[in-house]
Amino acid sequence: MKLFLRLSFLGTAYCGYHVQENAPSIQKVLNETAEKVFGFPCDIVGCSRTDSGVHAEEFC
């Protein structure tokens, strides 16, 4: 299944978009949330990476 999502987020509490082992990231939260919603592991792929603390008004 493929979905297109357009997201906004406040990145203050995150180390950036890309998954990091020992730090919270936007991608990690999206993957975990999608798994809860759909009931199986999901690998969310973003349009780019962000730095620590970066916010996004429209992120695909």
N, CA, C and O atoms as a Tripos MOL2 file, in Angstrom:
@<TRIPOS>MOLECULE
protein
  240   239    60     0     0
PROTEIN
NO_CHARGES

@<TRIPOS>ATOM
      1 N           0.8450   -1.1640    0.0000 N.3       1 MET1
      2 CA          0.0000    0.0000    0.0000 C.3       1 MET1
      3 C           0.8970    1.2350    0.0000 C.2       1 MET1
      4 O           1.8720    1.3040    0.7480 O.2       1 MET1
      5 N           0.5650    2.1950   -0.8330 N.am      2 LYS2
      6 CA          1.2960    3.4600   -0.8520 C.3       2 LYS2
      7 C           0.3140    4.5920   -0.6100 C.2       2 LYS2
      8 O          -0.7790    4.6160   -1.1760 O.2       2 LYS2
      9 N           0.7170    5.5280    0.2380 N.am      3 LEU3
     10 CA         -0.0880    6.6980    0.5510 C.3       3 LEU3
     11 C           0.7630    7.9420    0.3770 C.2       3 LEU3
     12 O           1.9810    7.8970    0.5440 O.2       3 LEU3
     13 N           0.1280    9.0400    0.0450 N.am      4 PHE4
     14 CA          0.8120   10.3260   -0.0220 C.3       4 PHE4
     15 C           0.2930   11.1670    1.1340 C.2       4 PHE4
     16 O          -0.9110   11.3970    1.2470 O.2       4 PHE4
     17 N           1.1870   11.6200    1.9810 N.am      5 LEU5
     18 CA          0.8130   12.4510    3.1220 C.3       5 LEU5
     19 C           1.4650   13.8150    2.9980 C.2       5 LEU5
     20 O           2.6140   13.9310    2.5730 O.2       5 LEU5
     21 N           0.7390   14.8190    3.3640 N.am      6 ARG6
     22 CA          1.2690   16.1780    3.4260 C.3       6 ARG6
     23 C           1.1660   16.5950    4.8890 C.2       6 ARG6
     24 O           0.0650   16.7270    5.4210 O.2       6 ARG6
     25 N           2.3040   16.8010    5.5360 N.am      7 LEU7
     26 CA          2.3470   17.0090    6.9810 C.3       7 LEU7
     27 C           2.8800   18.3760    7.3700 C.2       7 LEU7
     28 O           3.6270   19.0100    6.6240 O.2       7 LEU7
     29 N           2.4820   18.8100    8.5430 N.am      8 SER8
     30 CA          3.0800   19.9650    9.2090 C.3       8 SER8
     31 C           3.5420   19.4790   10.5730 C.2       8 SER8
     32 O           2.8860   18.6400   11.1900 O.2       8 SER8
     33 N           4.6640   19.9980   11.0460 N.am      9 PHE9
     34 CA          5.1220   19.5940   12.3770 C.3       9 PHE9
     35 C           5.9990   20.6630   13.0030 C.2       9 PHE9
     36 O           6.6210   21.4750   12.3190 O.2       9 PHE9
     37 N           6.0250   20.6310   14.3310 N.am     10 LEU10
     38 CA          6.9310   21.4620   15.1150 C.3      10 LEU10
     39 C           8.0810   20.5600   15.5370 C.2      10 LEU10
     40 O           7.8770   19.5880   16.2650 O.2      10 LEU10
     41 N           9.2630   20.8710   15.0900 N.am     11 GLY11
     42 CA         10.4030   19.9890   15.3090 C.3      11 GLY11
     43 C          11.2520   20.3010   16.5200 C.2      11 GLY11
     44 O          12.3370   19.7410   16.6710 O.2      11 GLY11
     45 N          10.7840   21.1820   17.3840 N.am     12 THR12
     46 CA         11.5760   21.6090   18.5340 C.3      12 THR12
     47 C          12.1220   20.4470   19.3570 C.2      12 THR12
     48 O          13.2860   20.4740   19.7560 O.2      12 THR12
     49 N          11.3140   19.4380   19.6150 N.am     13 ALA13
     50 CA         11.7120   18.3310   20.4950 C.3      13 ALA13
     51 C          12.3660   17.1690   19.7500 C.2      13 ALA13
     52 O          12.5900   16.1120   20.3380 O.2      13 ALA13
     53 N          12.6750   17.3490   18.4640 N.am     14 TYR14
     54 CA         13.1830   16.2410   17.6560 C.3      14 TYR14
     55 C          14.5700   16.5400   17.1030 C.2      14 TYR14
     56 O          14.9560   17.6980   16.9430 O.2      14 TYR14
     57 N          15.3160   15.4660   16.8120 N.am     15 CYS15
     58 CA         16.6890   15.5940   16.3100 C.3      15 CYS15
     59 C          16.7140   15.8010   14.7960 C.2      15 CYS15
     60 O          17.7890   15.8650   14.2000 O.2      15 CYS15
     61 N          15.5640   15.9040   14.1810 N.am     16 GLY16
     62 CA         15.4610   16.0510   12.7320 C.3      16 GLY16
     63 C          14.4930   15.0260   12.1860 C.2      16 GLY16
     64 O          13.8030   14.3520   12.9520 O.2      16 GLY16
     65 N          14.4330   14.9000   10.8730 N.am     17 TYR17
     66 CA         13.4850   13.9630   10.2680 C.3      17 TYR17
     67 C          13.9710   12.5220   10.3350 C.2      17 TYR17
     68 O          13.2240   11.6410   10.7620 O.2      17 TYR17
     69 N          15.1930   12.2690    9.9270 N.am     18 HIS18
     70 CA         15.7190   10.9130    9.7570 C.3      18 HIS18
     71 C          15.8570   10.1620   11.0860 C.2      18 HIS18
     72 O          16.2480   10.7490   12.0950 O.2      18 HIS18
     73 N          15.5360    8.8650   11.0810 N.am     19 VAL19
     74 CA         15.6250    8.0270   12.2890 C.3      19 VAL19
     75 C          17.0580    7.9980   12.8190 C.2      19 VAL19
     76 O          18.0100    7.7990   12.0650 O.2      19 VAL19
     77 N          17.1920    8.2000   14.1250 N.am     20 GLN20
     78 CA         18.4790    8.1110   14.8110 C.3      20 GLN20
     79 C          18.3180    7.1160   15.9550 C.2      20 GLN20
     80 O          17.2420    7.0310   16.5470 O.2      20 GLN20
     81 N          19.3550    6.3730   16.2730 N.am     21 GLU21
     82 CA         19.2570    5.3210   17.2920 C.3      21 GLU21
     83 C          18.8330    5.8270   18.6640 C.2      21 GLU21
     84 O          17.9200    5.2720   19.2750 O.2      21 GLU21
     85 N          19.4820    6.8640   19.1460 N.am     22 ASN22
     86 CA         19.2700    7.2900   20.5330 C.3      22 ASN22
     87 C          18.6720    8.6850   20.6670 C.2      22 ASN22
     88 O          18.9140    9.3730   21.6590 O.2      22 ASN22
     89 N          17.9000    9.1020   19.6840 N.am     23 ALA23
     90 CA         17.2970   10.4270   19.7460 C.3      23 ALA23
     91 C          15.9280   10.3930   19.0600 C.2      23 ALA23
     92 O          15.7310    9.6410   18.1060 O.2      23 ALA23
     93 N          14.9930   11.1980   19.5400 N.am     24 PRO24
     94 CA         13.6630   11.2210   18.9230 C.3      24 PRO24
     95 C          13.7060   11.8950   17.5470 C.2      24 PRO24
     96 O          14.3620   12.9220   17.3720 O.2      24 PRO24
     97 N          13.0040   11.3120   16.5800 N.am     25 SER25
     98 CA         12.9590   11.8970   15.2380 C.3      25 SER25
     99 C          11.5310   11.8790   14.7070 C.2      25 SER25
    100 O          10.7000   11.0930   15.1630 O.2      25 SER25
    101 N          11.2570   12.7360   13.7540 N.am     26 ILE26
    102 CA          9.9340   12.8080   13.1270 C.3      26 ILE26
    103 C           9.6160   11.4820   12.4360 C.2      26 ILE26
    104 O           8.5190   10.9500   12.6050 O.2      26 ILE26
    105 N          10.5480   10.9500   11.6700 N.am     27 GLN27
    106 CA         10.3180    9.7070   10.9310 C.3      27 GLN27
    107 C          10.0080    8.5450   11.8830 C.2      27 GLN27
    108 O           9.1340    7.7270   11.5970 O.2      27 GLN27
    109 N          10.7090    8.4730   12.9910 N.am     28 LYS28
    110 CA         10.4740    7.3980   13.9590 C.3      28 LYS28
    111 C           9.0530    7.4770   14.5130 C.2      28 LYS28
    112 O           8.3700    6.4580   14.6140 O.2      28 LYS28
    113 N           8.6090    8.6730   14.8700 N.am     29 VAL29
    114 CA          7.2510    8.8560   15.3930 C.3      29 VAL29
    115 C           6.2170    8.5050   14.3280 C.2      29 VAL29
    116 O           5.2140    7.8600   14.6320 O.2      29 VAL29
    117 N           6.4480    8.9210   13.0830 N.am     30 LEU30
    118 CA          5.5140    8.5840   12.0010 C.3      30 LEU30
    119 C           5.4360    7.0760   11.7880 C.2      30 LEU30
    120 O           4.3430    6.5300   11.6410 O.2      30 LEU30
    121 N           6.5780    6.3980   11.7710 N.am     31 ASN31
    122 CA          6.5970    4.9390   11.5970 C.3      31 ASN31
    123 C           5.8360    4.2340   12.7230 C.2      31 ASN31
    124 O           5.0360    3.3340   12.4700 O.2      31 ASN31
    125 N           6.0900    4.6480   13.9560 N.am     32 GLU32
    126 CA          5.4250    4.0220   15.1020 C.3      32 GLU32
    127 C           3.9170    4.2690   15.0760 C.2      32 GLU32
    128 O           3.1350    3.3640   15.3650 O.2      32 GLU32
    129 N           3.5130    5.4780   14.7340 N.am     33 THR33
    130 CA          2.0900    5.8140   14.6740 C.3      33 THR33
    131 C           1.3950    5.0650   13.5490 C.2      33 THR33
    132 O           0.2930    4.5510   13.7390 O.2      33 THR33
    133 N           2.0190    4.9950   12.3800 N.am     34 ALA34
    134 CA          1.4330    4.2660   11.2490 C.3      34 ALA34
    135 C           1.2700    2.7880   11.5900 C.2      34 ALA34
    136 O           0.2780    2.1700   11.2020 O.2      34 ALA34
    137 N           2.2310    2.2200   12.3080 N.am     35 GLU35
    138 CA          2.1240    0.8100   12.6990 C.3      35 GLU35
    139 C           0.9280    0.5900   13.6280 C.2      35 GLU35
    140 O           0.2290   -0.4170   13.5170 O.2      35 GLU35
    141 N           0.6960    1.5330   14.5430 N.am     36 LYS36
    142 CA         -0.4680    1.4220   15.4300 C.3      36 LYS36
    143 C          -1.7770    1.5250   14.6400 C.2      36 LYS36
    144 O          -2.7250    0.7880   14.9110 O.2      36 LYS36
    145 N          -1.8280    2.4240   13.6770 N.am     37 VAL37
    146 CA         -3.0460    2.6340   12.8820 C.3      37 VAL37
    147 C          -3.3270    1.4510   11.9640 C.2      37 VAL37
    148 O          -4.4560    0.9620   11.9180 O.2      37 VAL37
    149 N          -2.3130    0.9830   11.2320 N.am     38 PHE38
    150 CA         -2.5130   -0.0500   10.2140 C.3      38 PHE38
    151 C          -2.3200   -1.4780   10.7320 C.2      38 PHE38
    152 O          -2.7770   -2.4320   10.1030 O.2      38 PHE38
    153 N          -1.6490   -1.6270   11.8700 N.am     39 GLY39
    154 CA         -1.4700   -2.9500   12.4520 C.3      39 GLY39
    155 C          -0.3020   -3.7470   11.9060 C.2      39 GLY39
    156 O          -0.1990   -4.9450   12.1690 O.2      39 GLY39
    157 N           0.5770   -3.1090   11.1530 N.am     40 PHE40
    158 CA          1.7770   -3.7750   10.6450 C.3      40 PHE40
    159 C           2.8800   -2.7310   10.4950 C.2      40 PHE40
    160 O           2.5860   -1.5410   10.3740 O.2      40 PHE40
    161 N           4.1520   -3.1580   10.5010 N.am     41 PRO41
    162 CA          5.2670   -2.2090   10.3940 C.3      41 PRO41
    163 C           5.1960   -1.3920    9.1010 C.2      41 PRO41
    164 O           4.8910   -1.9170    8.0310 O.2      41 PRO41
    165 N           5.4830   -0.1070    9.2290 N.am     42 CYS42
    166 CA          5.4540    0.7990    8.0780 C.3      42 CYS42
    167 C           6.7860    1.5300    7.9850 C.2      42 CYS42
    168 O           7.3980    1.8510    9.0040 O.2      42 CYS42
    169 N           7.2240    1.7880    6.7800 N.am     43 ASP43
    170 CA          8.4470    2.5530    6.5520 C.3      43 ASP43
    171 C           8.0600    3.8310    5.8210 C.2      43 ASP43
    172 O           7.8820    3.8300    4.6030 O.2      43 ASP43
    173 N           7.9330    4.9090    6.5670 N.am     44 ILE44
    174 CA          7.5500    6.1970    6.0020 C.3      44 ILE44
    175 C           8.7870    6.8340    5.3690 C.2      44 ILE44
    176 O           9.8370    6.9250    6.0040 O.2      44 ILE44
    177 N           8.6590    7.2680    4.1260 N.am     45 VAL45
    178 CA          9.7590    7.9040    3.3990 C.3      45 VAL45
    179 C           9.3950    9.3620    3.1660 C.2      45 VAL45
    180 O           8.3400    9.6590    2.6050 O.2      45 VAL45
    181 N          10.2570   10.2690    3.5920 N.am     46 GLY46
    182 CA         10.0060   11.6960    3.4280 C.3      46 GLY46
    183 C          10.6790   12.2600    2.1950 C.2      46 GLY46
    184 O          11.5350   11.6150    1.5890 O.2      46 GLY46
    185 N          10.2840   13.4740    1.8290 N.am     47 CYS47
    186 CA         10.8270   14.1170    0.6330 C.3      47 CYS47
    187 C          12.2500   14.6310    0.8520 C.2      47 CYS47
    188 O          12.9860   14.8490   -0.1100 O.2      47 CYS47
    189 N          12.6350   14.8240    2.1080 N.am     48 SER48
    190 CA         13.9920   15.2940    2.4020 C.3      48 SER48
    191 C          14.2660   15.0950    3.8860 C.2      48 SER48
    192 O          13.4370   14.5490    4.6140 O.2      48 SER48
    193 N          15.4230   15.5380    4.3200 N.am     49 ARG49
    194 CA         15.7830   15.4730    5.7330 C.3      49 ARG49
    195 C          15.6880   16.8750    6.3090 C.2      49 ARG49
    196 O          15.7480   17.8640    5.5780 O.2      49 ARG49
    197 N          15.5380   16.9540    7.6210 N.am     50 THR50
    198 CA         15.5890   18.2500    8.2880 C.3      50 THR50
    199 C          16.6200   18.1780    9.4100 C.2      50 THR50
    200 O          16.9650   17.0980    9.8910 O.2      50 THR50
    201 N          17.0950   19.3260    9.8080 N.am     51 ASP51
    202 CA         18.0270   19.4070   10.9270 C.3      51 ASP51
    203 C          17.2600   19.3980   12.2430 C.2      51 ASP51
    204 O          16.0330   19.4920   12.2640 O.2      51 ASP51
    205 N          17.9830   19.2860   13.3100 N.am     52 SER52
    206 CA         17.3960   19.2970   14.6430 C.3      52 SER52
    207 C          16.6360   20.5960   14.8820 C.2      52 SER52
    208 O          17.1320   21.6810   14.5770 O.2      52 SER52
    209 N          15.4200   20.4760   15.4330 N.am     53 GLY53
    210 CA         14.6320   21.6500   15.7960 C.3      53 GLY53
    211 C          13.9000   22.3390   14.6670 C.2      53 GLY53
    212 O          13.2360   23.3480   14.9020 O.2      53 GLY53
    213 N          13.9950   21.8330   13.4520 N.am     54 VAL54
    214 CA         13.3670   22.4790   12.2940 C.3      54 VAL54
    215 C          11.8740   22.1680   12.2610 C.2      54 VAL54
    216 O          11.4630   21.0340   12.5050 O.2      54 VAL54
    217 N          11.0630   23.1880   11.9570 N.am     55 HIS55
    218 CA          9.6200   23.0350   11.7940 C.3      55 HIS55
    219 C           9.3040   22.9150   10.3040 C.2      55 HIS55
    220 O          10.1130   23.2970    9.4590 O.2      55 HIS55
    221 N           8.1250   22.3840    9.9890 N.am     56 ALA56
    222 CA          7.7060   22.2850    8.5900 C.3      56 ALA56
    223 C           6.2390   22.6740    8.4670 C.2      56 ALA56
    224 O           5.3990   22.2170    9.2430 O.2      56 ALA56
    225 N           5.9380   23.5210    7.4880 N.am     57 GLU57
    226 CA          4.5480   23.8750    7.1920 C.3      57 GLU57
    227 C           3.9440   22.8890    6.2090 C.2      57 GLU57
    228 O           2.7540   22.5830    6.2840 O.2      57 GLU57
    229 N           4.7570   22.3920    5.2890 N.am     58 GLU58
    230 CA          4.2770   21.4150    4.3140 C.3      58 GLU58
    231 C           5.4220   20.4710    3.9710 C.2      58 GLU58
    232 O           6.3610   20.8460    3.2690 O.2      58 GLU58
    233 N           5.3360   19.2660    4.4640 N.am     59 PHE59
    234 CA          6.3730   18.2560    4.2710 C.3      59 PHE59
    235 C           5.7020   17.0320    3.6790 C.2      59 PHE59
    236 O           4.7110   16.5480    4.2250 O.2      59 PHE59
    237 N           6.2230   16.5250    2.5740 N.am     60 CYS60
    238 CA          5.5980   15.3820    1.8870 C.3      60 CYS60
    239 C           6.3460   14.1010    2.1840 C.2      60 CYS60
    240 O           5.9680   13.0370    1.6940 O.2      60 CYS60
@<TRIPOS>BOND
     1     1     2 1
     2     2     3 1
     3     3     4 2
     4     3     5 am
     5     5     6 1
     6     6     7 1
     7     7     8 2
     8     7     9 am
     9     9    10 1
    10    10    11 1
    11    11    12 2
    12    11    13 am
    13    13    14 1
    14    14    15 1
    15    15    16 2
    16    15    17 am
    17    17    18 1
    18    18    19 1
    19    19    20 2
    20    19    21 am
    21    21    22 1
    22    22    23 1
    23    23    24 2
    24    23    25 am
    25    25    26 1
    26    26    27 1
    27    27    28 2
    28    27    29 am
    29    29    30 1
    30    30    31 1
    31    31    32 2
    32    31    33 am
    33    33    34 1
    34    34    35 1
    35    35    36 2
    36    35    37 am
    37    37    38 1
    38    38    39 1
    39    39    40 2
    40    39    41 am
    41    41    42 1
    42    42    43 1
    43    43    44 2
    44    43    45 am
    45    45    46 1
    46    46    47 1
    47    47    48 2
    48    47    49 am
    49    49    50 1
    50    50    51 1
    51    51    52 2
    52    51    53 am
    53    53    54 1
    54    54    55 1
    55    55    56 2
    56    55    57 am
    57    57    58 1
    58    58    59 1
    59    59    60 2
    60    59    61 am
    61    61    62 1
    62    62    63 1
    63    63    64 2
    64    63    65 am
    65    65    66 1
    66    66    67 1
    67    67    68 2
    68    67    69 am
    69    69    70 1
    70    70    71 1
    71    71    72 2
    72    71    73 am
    73    73    74 1
    74    74    75 1
    75    75    76 2
    76    75    77 am
    77    77    78 1
    78    78    79 1
    79    79    80 2
    80    79    81 am
    81    81    82 1
    82    82    83 1
    83    83    84 2
    84    83    85 am
    85    85    86 1
    86    86    87 1
    87    87    88 2
    88    87    89 am
    89    89    90 1
    90    90    91 1
    91    91    92 2
    92    91    93 am
    93    93    94 1
    94    94    95 1
    95    95    96 2
    96    95    97 am
    97    97    98 1
    98    98    99 1
    99    99   100 2
   100    99   101 am
   101   101   102 1
   102   102   103 1
   103   103   104 2
   104   103   105 am
   105   105   106 1
   106   106   107 1
   107   107   108 2
   108   107   109 am
   109   109   110 1
   110   110   111 1
   111   111   112 2
   112   111   113 am
   113   113   114 1
   114   114   115 1
   115   115   116 2
   116   115   117 am
   117   117   118 1
   118   118   119 1
   119   119   120 2
   120   119   121 am
   121   121   122 1
   122   122   123 1
   123   123   124 2
   124   123   125 am
   125   125   126 1
   126   126   127 1
   127   127   128 2
   128   127   129 am
   129   129   130 1
   130   130   131 1
   131   131   132 2
   132   131   133 am
   133   133   134 1
   134   134   135 1
   135   135   136 2
   136   135   137 am
   137   137   138 1
   138   138   139 1
   139   139   140 2
   140   139   141 am
   141   141   142 1
   142   142   143 1
   143   143   144 2
   144   143   145 am
   145   145   146 1
   146   146   147 1
   147   147   148 2
   148   147   149 am
   149   149   150 1
   150   150   151 1
   151   151   152 2
   152   151   153 am
   153   153   154 1
   154   154   155 1
   155   155   156 2
   156   155   157 am
   157   157   158 1
   158   158   159 1
   159   159   160 2
   160   159   161 am
   161   161   162 1
   162   162   163 1
   163   163   164 2
   164   163   165 am
   165   165   166 1
   166   166   167 1
   167   167   168 2
   168   167   169 am
   169   169   170 1
   170   170   171 1
   171   171   172 2
   172   171   173 am
   173   173   174 1
   174   174   175 1
   175   175   176 2
   176   175   177 am
   177   177   178 1
   178   178   179 1
   179   179   180 2
   180   179   181 am
   181   181   182 1
   182   182   183 1
   183   183   184 2
   184   183   185 am
   185   185   186 1
   186   186   187 1
   187   187   188 2
   188   187   189 am
   189   189   190 1
   190   190   191 1
   191   191   192 2
   192   191   193 am
   193   193   194 1
   194   194   195 1
   195   195   196 2
   196   195   197 am
   197   197   198 1
   198   198   199 1
   199   199   200 2
   200   199   201 am
   201   201   202 1
   202   202   203 1
   203   203   204 2
   204   203   205 am
   205   205   206 1
   206   206   207 1
   207   207   208 2
   208   207   209 am
   209   209   210 1
   210   210   211 1
   211   211   212 2
   212   211   213 am
   213   213   214 1
   214   214   215 1
   215   215   216 2
   216   215   217 am
   217   217   218 1
   218   218   219 1
   219   219   220 2
   220   219   221 am
   221   221   222 1
   222   222   223 1
   223   223   224 2
   224   223   225 am
   225   225   226 1
   226   226   227 1
   227   227   228 2
   228   227   229 am
   229   229   230 1
   230   230   231 1
   231   231   232 2
   232   231   233 am
   233   233   234 1
   234   234   235 1
   235   235   236 2
   236   235   237 am
   237   237   238 1
   238   238   239 1
   239   239   240 2
@<TRIPOS>SUBSTRUCTURE
     1 MET1         2 RESIDUE 1 A MET
     2 LYS2         6 RESIDUE 1 A LYS
     3 LEU3        10 RESIDUE 1 A LEU
     4 PHE4        14 RESIDUE 1 A PHE
     5 LEU5        18 RESIDUE 1 A LEU
     6 ARG6        22 RESIDUE 1 A ARG
     7 LEU7        26 RESIDUE 1 A LEU
     8 SER8        30 RESIDUE 1 A SER
     9 PHE9        34 RESIDUE 1 A PHE
    10 LEU10       38 RESIDUE 1 A LEU
    11 GLY11       42 RESIDUE 1 A GLY
    12 THR12       46 RESIDUE 1 A THR
    13 ALA13       50 RESIDUE 1 A ALA
    14 TYR14       54 RESIDUE 1 A TYR
    15 CYS15       58 RESIDUE 1 A CYS
    16 GLY16       62 RESIDUE 1 A GLY
    17 TYR17       66 RESIDUE 1 A TYR
    18 HIS18       70 RESIDUE 1 A HIS
    19 VAL19       74 RESIDUE 1 A VAL
    20 GLN20       78 RESIDUE 1 A GLN
    21 GLU21       82 RESIDUE 1 A GLU
    22 ASN22       86 RESIDUE 1 A ASN
    23 ALA23       90 RESIDUE 1 A ALA
    24 PRO24       94 RESIDUE 1 A PRO
    25 SER25       98 RESIDUE 1 A SER
    26 ILE26      102 RESIDUE 1 A ILE
    27 GLN27      106 RESIDUE 1 A GLN
    28 LYS28      110 RESIDUE 1 A LYS
    29 VAL29      114 RESIDUE 1 A VAL
    30 LEU30      118 RESIDUE 1 A LEU
    31 ASN31      122 RESIDUE 1 A ASN
    32 GLU32      126 RESIDUE 1 A GLU
    33 THR33      130 RESIDUE 1 A THR
    34 ALA34      134 RESIDUE 1 A ALA
    35 GLU35      138 RESIDUE 1 A GLU
    36 LYS36      142 RESIDUE 1 A LYS
    37 VAL37      146 RESIDUE 1 A VAL
    38 PHE38      150 RESIDUE 1 A PHE
    39 GLY39      154 RESIDUE 1 A GLY
    40 PHE40      158 RESIDUE 1 A PHE
    41 PRO41      162 RESIDUE 1 A PRO
    42 CYS42      166 RESIDUE 1 A CYS
    43 ASP43      170 RESIDUE 1 A ASP
    44 ILE44      174 RESIDUE 1 A ILE
    45 VAL45      178 RESIDUE 1 A VAL
    46 GLY46      182 RESIDUE 1 A GLY
    47 CYS47      186 RESIDUE 1 A CYS
    48 SER48      190 RESIDUE 1 A SER
    49 ARG49      194 RESIDUE 1 A ARG
    50 THR50      198 RESIDUE 1 A THR
    51 ASP51      202 RESIDUE 1 A ASP
    52 SER52      206 RESIDUE 1 A SER
    53 GLY53      210 RESIDUE 1 A GLY
    54 VAL54      214 RESIDUE 1 A VAL
    55 HIS55      218 RESIDUE 1 A HIS
    56 ALA56      222 RESIDUE 1 A ALA
    57 GLU57      226 RESIDUE 1 A GLU
    58 GLU58      230 RESIDUE 1 A GLU
    59 PHE59      234 RESIDUE 1 A PHE
    60 CYS60      238 RESIDUE 1 A CYS
